[in-house]
């Protein structure tokens, strides 16, 4: 494992935890349209983002960290466990319950739109 990556990820995790502890609201910052990369299905991407944002807010800080490390950084479970200093089983459990929460939140928002 690259020592810099581990060091940087640890800082990232700690900063995220501190920010989530000290803020209760989510601030949205509008990006300049020129900086956006057009998606193949921009309407579908917008729908997905709108469905996931409130669902992601339902997760605990620990669950958010694990989801980001797993799906954004594309780290395997064992590496996440090593970087966070927790057992791999705990990572799997948190990931399982996070995905279950996300799935339920997205399904309930889809039902509400019907």
Secondary structure, DSSP 8 states (H G I E B T S, - for coil): --HHHHHHHHHHHHHHHHHHHH--S-------GGG----TTHHHHHHHHHHHHHHHHTS-HHHHHHHIIIIIS---HHHHHHHHTS-HHHHHHHHHHHHHHHHHHHHHHHHHH-
